[in-house]
Amino acid sequence: MSEQPEAPGQFLAPTPSQTIGPFYGYALPFPGGGDMAPAGHPGTVTLYGRVVDGAGEPVPDALLEFWQAGPDGSLRGAPGSLRRDPATGAVVGRDGVDFTGFGRVPTDADGRYVLRTLPATAPAGRPDAAPYIAVCVFARGLLHHLFTRIYFPEDTAAHAADPLLSRLPARRARTLVARAEGERRYRFDIRLQAADAGDGAADGGEECDEETVFLEFR
């Protein structure tokens, strides 16, 4: 049965935002998405962690995108993350040589992700900024993706002057700083919502787990 044409002057409303996924695991991950550092680079660091909800439960089908300034502070990046086979058109991923400054990693069944990249640098032309990696979070139940950042513990002196960290209360700023766990290994968990005071509070009357600081771009 064919559809009737719309009456002149009749317009359809735009499609509203909807609950997302879970379909990212099928279409968006690409080979080597989490291997931002060139193969065999001696300066490679490993960043890993979990994405959890307010109850501390893992989010198993989230997708994380990472953007990072190059070693020289450049934000232009380099092509090569999503190379395609010229014959089949299939995505074959990175060339293993260039640092593109972009990564895309899905979480596993336990909400875990792993990224191998170069040490973070501050963007060129921003002398007050501390080194960081920008992150975009996609997950089921999110009507809009979320933006956050990852800073690193060895840059504590620079954190005091950073335009973002310096404006946050200490307990909130801590949610943006990765934790060192071994040589060139860092853990950074992303909490989508603060834990309930009665459920997520630590023993001894300490504050409950904090929601990760998310950013709004205008």
JORAKA-V64151 format. One record per backbone hydrogen bond with DSSP energy under -1.0 kcal/mol. CO is the residue of the C=O (numbers start at 1). NH is the residue of the N-H. If there is no record, write none. Layout:
CO&NH + CO&NH
//
This chain:
7&10 + 23&26 + 23&27 + 24&28 + 30&33 + 32&35 + 33&104 + 34&116 + 38&41 + 41&44 + 45&117 + 46&186 + 47&115 + 48&188 + 49&113 + 50&190 + 51&59 + 52&192 + 53&56 + 57&53 + 62&107 + 63&138 + 64&105 + 65&136 + 66&103 + 67&134 + 70&73 + 73&124 + 74&70 + 83&92 + 83&93 + 85&89 + 90&85 + 96&39 + 101&68 + 103&66 + 105&64 + 108&111 + 111&51 + 112&108 + 113&49 + 115&47 + 116&36 + 116&37 + 117&45 + 123&126 + 126&129 + 133&150 + 134&67 + 135&148 + 136&65 + 137&146 + 138&63 + 139&142 + 146&137 + 147&215 + 148&135 + 150&133 + 151&178 + 152&155 + 153&156 + 155&159 + 158&161 + 162&166 + 164&167 + 165&168 + 169&173 + 170&174 + 172&175 + 173&176 + 174&177 + 176&151 + 179&187 + 182&185 + 184&46 + 185&181 + 186&48 + 187&179 + 190&52 + 191&212 + 196&200 + 209&195
//
